[in-house]
Amino acid sequence: MTDKHFEALEHLGKKFRSIPETGIILGTGLGGLVKYIKVEVEIDYSEIPNFPVSTVESHSGKLIFGKLSGKDIVAMQGRFHFYEGYTMDEVTFPVHIMKSLGVKNLIASNACGALNQKFNKADLMIMTSHINLLFNTPLKGMKINFTDGGRIYSRRLIELAESTALENGISVQKGVYVPVQGPNLETVSEYRMIRKMGGDTVGMSTIPEALVASNLGMEVLGLSIITDKGFPDTLEVAVLKDILEAAGKAEPKLTMLIQKLVEKL
């Protein structure tokens, strides 16, 4: 913890009293979950000392404390990306804050492109692993508390998400997420390479937060919405409007899954 973290925590401590056990990061086009949160406190990122501010059009930029499915939670409505020019420490600053607030479980969602031809637009995917093509890590300078990279994504939460989806008639995929730096989308050759490496989806976020959360002792669950396809032989131009439209179609499924999942935590 640094002075910057303490300043942010001191400010937040004046705003709310509950201790959230679950933190939720809402990615591109996935802010609709907020409608189902019984909001106690809503704070703009810009009001929190040392907190980054998202520059991405589809990210609102609010930290929300309240109850979801009767459980105390804190939700980030909008996240930060490495491609926005932030350092890894800045991208993961909120995760350190969540840990200090008492968060034990982190649910991180994202929008991504499909490389696995069994996946379709608006599908949900549970992240089972990742291949880090950001070529950077937020763990530099941190005390490392794990040595097995296979433990980053909680098997308990993966199994719980699967069973919850089945109970509620929600179809889910499972696969490997590959983050790239961005902000440009990938070339046809890059899509082919990433697929050959074992990637099922490609995106530009989530991994820094997952690495730090796991290293701090949180259980991590990654959930992805497929918003476009990166199939080299049938590649179409990805348009933000179409990506947000696909996210909008999948959002009710993801919202229900997270609601039902949090109820069990």
C-alpha positions as CSV (number, residue, x, y, z in Angstrom):
1,M,0.0,0.0,0.0
2,T,1.2,3.5,-0.9
3,D,0.2,7.0,0.3
4,K,-2.0,7.2,-2.9
5,H,-3.9,4.1,-1.8
6,F,-4.4,5.4,1.7
7,E,-5.7,8.8,0.4
8,A,-8.3,7.0,-1.8
9,L,-9.3,4.7,1.0
10,E,-9.6,7.6,3.5
11,H,-11.9,9.4,1.0
12,L,-14.1,6.3,0.4
13,G,-14.3,5.5,4.1
14,K,-16.3,8.7,4.6
15,K,-18.8,7.7,1.9
16,F,-20.0,4.2,3.0
17,R,-20.0,1.8,6.0
18,S,-20.7,-1.7,4.5
19,I,-17.9,-4.2,3.8
20,P,-18.2,-5.6,0.3
21,E,-17.2,-9.2,-0.1
22,T,-17.5,-9.2,-3.9
23,G,-16.1,-6.8,-6.4
24,I,-17.4,-6.6,-10.0
25,I,-15.7,-5.0,-13.0
26,L,-18.1,-4.1,-15.8
27,G,-16.5,-3.9,-19.2
28,T,-17.6,-2.5,-22.6
29,G,-21.4,-2.3,-22.9
30,L,-22.0,-4.2,-19.7
31,G,-23.1,-1.4,-17.3
32,G,-26.7,-2.6,-17.2
33,L,-26.1,-4.7,-14.1
34,V,-26.2,-1.5,-12.2
35,K,-30.0,-1.4,-12.6
36,Y,-30.2,-4.5,-10.3
37,I,-28.0,-3.1,-7.6
38,K,-29.6,-1.5,-4.6
39,V,-27.3,1.4,-4.7
40,E,-26.1,2.9,-1.4
41,V,-23.3,5.1,-2.7
42,E,-22.3,6.1,-6.2
43,I,-19.0,7.9,-6.7
44,D,-17.5,9.3,-9.9
45,Y,-13.9,8.1,-10.4
46,S,-12.9,11.7,-10.8
47,E,-14.0,12.4,-7.1
48,I,-11.6,9.7,-5.7
49,P,-8.1,10.9,-4.9
50,N,-5.5,9.2,-7.3
51,F,-8.2,7.1,-9.0
52,P,-7.7,6.9,-12.8
53,V,-10.5,8.2,-15.1
54,S,-11.6,6.1,-18.1
55,T,-11.3,7.7,-21.5
56,V,-13.2,5.1,-23.4
57,E,-16.6,6.2,-24.7
58,S,-18.5,3.1,-23.6
59,H,-17.2,3.2,-20.0
60,S,-19.2,5.3,-17.5
61,G,-16.6,5.8,-14.8
62,K,-18.4,5.2,-11.5
63,L,-17.6,3.2,-8.4
64,I,-20.9,1.8,-6.9
65,F,-21.4,0.4,-3.5
66,G,-24.6,-1.4,-2.7
67,K,-26.4,-4.8,-2.5
68,L,-26.9,-7.3,-5.3
69,S,-29.0,-10.4,-4.6
70,G,-28.9,-9.3,-1.0
71,K,-25.0,-9.3,-0.8
72,D,-22.7,-6.3,-0.2
73,I,-20.8,-5.6,-3.4
74,V,-18.7,-2.9,-5.0
75,A,-18.9,-2.5,-8.8
76,M,-16.7,-0.6,-11.2
77,Q,-18.9,0.8,-14.0
78,G,-16.1,1.2,-16.5
79,R,-12.5,0.1,-16.3
80,F,-9.1,1.3,-17.4
81,H,-7.0,-0.1,-20.3
82,F,-3.2,-0.2,-20.8
83,Y,-3.8,1.3,-24.3
84,E,-5.2,4.4,-22.8
85,G,-1.7,5.3,-21.7
86,Y,-2.1,4.2,-18.1
87,T,0.7,2.3,-16.3
88,M,0.0,-1.2,-15.0
89,D,-0.1,0.2,-11.5
90,E,-2.8,2.7,-12.5
91,V,-4.8,0.0,-14.4
92,T,-4.9,-2.2,-11.2
93,F,-5.1,0.6,-8.7
94,P,-8.9,-0.1,-8.0
95,V,-8.1,-3.8,-7.3
96,H,-5.7,-2.8,-4.5
97,I,-8.5,-0.6,-3.1
98,M,-11.1,-3.4,-3.4
99,K,-8.8,-5.7,-1.4
100,S,-8.3,-3.2,1.3
101,L,-12.1,-2.7,1.5
102,G,-12.6,-6.4,2.2
103,V,-13.3,-7.9,-1.2
104,K,-12.7,-11.6,-1.3
105,N,-14.2,-12.4,-4.8
106,L,-13.5,-10.5,-8.0
107,I,-15.8,-11.0,-11.0
108,A,-14.2,-9.3,-14.1
109,S,-16.2,-9.1,-17.3
110,N,-15.1,-8.0,-20.7
111,A,-16.2,-7.9,-24.4
112,C,-14.0,-9.8,-26.8
113,G,-13.6,-11.2,-30.3
114,A,-14.0,-15.0,-31.0
115,L,-11.2,-17.0,-32.5
116,N,-12.8,-20.4,-31.8
117,Q,-15.2,-21.1,-34.7
118,K,-17.6,-22.8,-32.2
119,F,-18.3,-19.5,-30.7
120,N,-20.9,-17.0,-31.9
121,K,-21.7,-13.3,-31.3
122,A,-23.5,-12.7,-28.0
123,D,-22.2,-16.0,-26.5
124,L,-20.9,-15.9,-22.9
125,M,-17.5,-17.5,-22.1
126,I,-16.1,-18.4,-18.7
127,M,-12.3,-17.7,-18.7
128,T,-10.4,-20.8,-17.8
129,S,-6.9,-19.4,-18.5
130,H,-5.1,-16.7,-20.5
131,I,-2.1,-16.0,-22.7
132,N,-0.7,-12.6,-21.9
133,L,0.3,-10.8,-25.0
134,L,0.3,-7.4,-23.3
135,F,4.0,-8.1,-22.8
136,N,3.8,-6.4,-19.5
137,T,2.7,-7.3,-16.0
138,P,1.4,-5.4,-12.9
139,L,3.3,-7.8,-10.6
140,K,6.6,-6.0,-11.0
141,G,7.7,-4.9,-7.6
142,M,5.0,-6.8,-5.8
143,K,5.7,-9.7,-3.4
144,I,4.6,-12.7,-5.4
145,N,2.2,-15.0,-3.4
146,F,1.6,-17.6,-6.0
147,T,3.8,-19.7,-8.3
148,D,1.2,-21.7,-10.2
149,G,-0.4,-19.7,-12.9
150,G,-3.1,-22.2,-13.2
151,R,-4.5,-20.9,-9.9
152,I,-5.3,-17.4,-11.2
153,Y,-8.9,-18.3,-12.1
154,S,-10.7,-19.9,-9.2
155,R,-11.8,-23.5,-10.0
156,R,-14.5,-23.1,-7.3
157,L,-16.0,-20.0,-9.0
158,I,-15.7,-21.6,-12.5
159,E,-17.7,-24.6,-11.3
160,L,-20.2,-22.4,-9.5
161,A,-20.7,-20.3,-12.6
162,E,-21.2,-23.3,-14.8
163,S,-23.7,-24.9,-12.4
164,T,-25.5,-21.6,-12.0
165,A,-25.7,-21.1,-15.8
166,L,-27.1,-24.6,-16.2
167,E,-29.7,-24.1,-13.4
168,N,-31.0,-21.0,-15.1
169,G,-30.9,-22.2,-18.7
170,I,-28.0,-19.9,-19.7
171,S,-25.7,-21.3,-22.4
172,V,-22.0,-20.7,-21.7
173,Q,-18.7,-21.5,-23.4
174,K,-15.4,-22.0,-21.7
175,G,-12.0,-21.0,-23.1
176,V,-8.7,-19.2,-23.1
177,Y,-8.7,-15.4,-23.3
178,V,-5.8,-13.6,-25.0
179,P,-5.2,-9.9,-24.2
180,V,-3.3,-7.7,-26.7
181,Q,-2.2,-4.1,-26.2
182,G,-4.5,-2.4,-28.7
183,P,-6.0,0.1,-29.3
184,N,-6.0,-1.2,-32.9
185,L,-7.7,-4.5,-33.7
186,E,-5.6,-7.4,-34.8
187,T,-4.4,-8.3,-38.3
188,V,-5.5,-11.5,-40.1
189,S,-2.0,-12.9,-39.4
190,E,-2.3,-12.1,-35.7
191,Y,-5.6,-13.8,-35.5
192,R,-4.2,-16.9,-37.0
193,M,-1.2,-16.8,-34.7
194,I,-3.2,-16.4,-31.6
195,R,-5.6,-19.2,-32.5
196,K,-2.6,-21.5,-33.2
197,M,-1.3,-20.6,-29.7
198,G,-4.5,-21.9,-28.2
199,G,-6.5,-18.7,-27.8
200,D,-10.3,-18.9,-28.0
201,T,-10.9,-15.2,-27.7
202,V,-9.0,-11.9,-27.9
203,G,-9.4,-8.7,-26.1
204,M,-7.6,-5.7,-24.5
205,S,-8.3,-5.9,-20.8
206,T,-8.9,-8.0,-17.6
207,I,-5.6,-9.8,-17.2
208,P,-3.8,-7.1,-15.2
209,E,-6.7,-7.0,-12.7
210,A,-6.9,-10.8,-12.6
211,L,-3.2,-11.1,-11.9
212,V,-3.2,-8.6,-9.1
213,A,-6.4,-9.9,-7.5
214,S,-5.1,-13.4,-7.5
215,N,-1.8,-12.4,-6.1
216,L,-3.6,-10.5,-3.3
217,G,-5.5,-13.6,-2.4
218,M,-8.8,-13.0,-4.0
219,E,-10.8,-15.6,-5.9
220,V,-11.1,-14.5,-9.5
221,L,-13.8,-15.3,-12.1
222,G,-13.4,-13.9,-15.7
223,L,-16.6,-13.7,-17.8
224,S,-16.5,-12.7,-21.5
225,I,-19.1,-11.6,-24.0
226,I,-18.4,-12.4,-27.6
227,T,-19.0,-9.2,-29.6
228,D,-17.3,-10.0,-32.9
229,K,-15.5,-12.7,-34.8
230,G,-11.9,-12.9,-35.7
231,F,-12.1,-15.7,-38.2
232,P,-9.3,-15.0,-40.8
233,D,-11.0,-16.5,-43.8
234,T,-14.3,-14.7,-43.3
235,L,-13.2,-11.6,-41.5
236,E,-15.5,-8.6,-41.4
237,V,-14.7,-5.0,-40.4
238,A,-15.4,-4.6,-36.6
239,V,-17.6,-1.5,-36.0
240,L,-18.2,-0.2,-32.5
241,K,-21.9,0.1,-33.1
242,D,-22.1,-3.6,-33.9
243,I,-19.9,-4.5,-30.9
244,L,-22.2,-2.6,-28.6
245,E,-25.2,-4.2,-30.2
246,A,-23.8,-7.7,-29.6
247,A,-22.9,-6.8,-26.0
248,G,-26.5,-5.5,-25.6
249,K,-28.0,-8.8,-26.7
250,A,-25.8,-10.8,-24.4
251,E,-26.0,-8.4,-21.4
252,P,-29.3,-9.8,-20.0
253,K,-27.7,-13.3,-19.9
254,L,-24.6,-12.1,-18.2
255,T,-26.6,-9.9,-15.8
256,M,-28.7,-12.9,-14.7
257,L,-25.7,-15.1,-14.4
258,I,-23.9,-12.6,-12.1
259,Q,-27.0,-12.0,-10.1
260,K,-27.6,-15.7,-9.4
261,L,-23.9,-16.3,-8.8
262,V,-23.5,-13.5,-6.3
263,E,-26.5,-14.9,-4.4
264,K,-24.5,-18.1,-3.8
265,L,-21.3,-16.5,-2.7
